[in-house]
Amino acid sequence: MIDVERFRVLLEDERGRKLALLKALRSDITSVSLARQDSNVDDEHDPEGTTIAFELSQASALLEQSRVGLEQIEAALQRISDGTYGICAVCGVGIPDGRLEARPWTPYCVSHASGKQ
């Protein structure tokens, strides 16, 4: 039997970390964007231009990755509320504790996880 409350705590802690990370990334993106607007940077000819573009691209990718991770956590918390947490969304078999330890937000057993995570 899965200790659902333990996983709820793990997921809520992870949600808090993701929310803090999202806030920090949004702030970083805003700061870099404002710095870029306030300067007369010509990205093609300024050696720092590519660095700014890279930083924005990297922060945007991390923001999207964190947003998706937060959605997965929220979905797992909803499954806990629904009473379906720890049950594979494809085959209905229980997800092993070891897998839930590694990925507490997963809706898939090992057999059905390929290409879905």
N, C-alpha and C positions, 0 to 999 in steps of 0.2 A: 504494500500500500504506500502510495506517495505521500510524503509529508508536505501537503499543499501549502500550509502556512509558512513553512520554511522557504519554499519557492516564491511565495508572495512577497516575503521580506526581501529576498534576493532581487526580484524583479522591481520592486519599489525603489530599492537602493540604486539599481542600475538606471531606472527612469530618472532619478534625481541627478545622477552623473551626466546622463545624456542631455537633460534640460540645461544644466550648467554649461556643458560644452557647446550646445546650440547657442546659448546667449553669448558666450565668449567669441564664438566664430562669427556670429552676426556683427558683434562689435568690431572685431578685427577687419571684417570685410568693409564695414562702414568707414573705419579709420583709413584704411588703405585707399578706398575709393575717394574719400575727401582729400587725402594728401595728393592723390593723382590729379584731381580736378583743380586743386589750388596751385599746381605747378604748370610750367610750360614744357612739359615733358613730351618729347617726340620719341615714341617707343622704338621707331625704326633706327634712329640715329643716336639715341642716348643709351649708354651702357647700362644704366639703371632701369631703363624702360622695360626690358625683358624681365628683370627681377620683379618689378611691380606686377606685370601681367602674370608671371608665374605664381606669385603669392596670391593674387586674386583667384586664379584658376584652382590652385591647391586648396585654398580656404573654401571655395565654392563646392569642390568635390567632397571635402570633409563634411561640410554642412549637409549636403544631400545624403551622404552615407549615414550621418548621425540621425537625420530626419527619418530615414527608412528604418534604422535600428529602433528609434523611439516608437514608430508604428508597430513594429514586431512585438515590442515589450507591452504596449497597450493592448494588442490583440491577445497576448498570453494572459494578461491580467483579466481580460474579458472572459477568456476560456475558464479561468479559475472561478469567476463569478457564475458562469453558466454550468459549471460542474463537468466540463469536458477537458480540463487541463490534463496533460500527460497521456492523451489518447491520440493516436495518429489520425490526422485529418483525411488520409487516403484510405487506409485499411481498417481503422478502428481498433488496432492492437495497442496495448499499453507501450508507451515509450520508456525504455530502460532508464533507471535513475542516473546511471553514469552519463548518458546522453543529456539528460536534463541538467545535470551538474555543469556540463561543459557549455550547453546552450539552453538556458532555462526558458527562452522564448520560442523554442522550436515547436512547430505543430506537426512534425513528421518523425516517424521512426527511422532507424538507420537505413532500412531498405528503400524507403521512399524519399530520403533526404537528397539523393544525388541530383544536382542541378537546381535545387529549390532553395538553397540557403544562400 
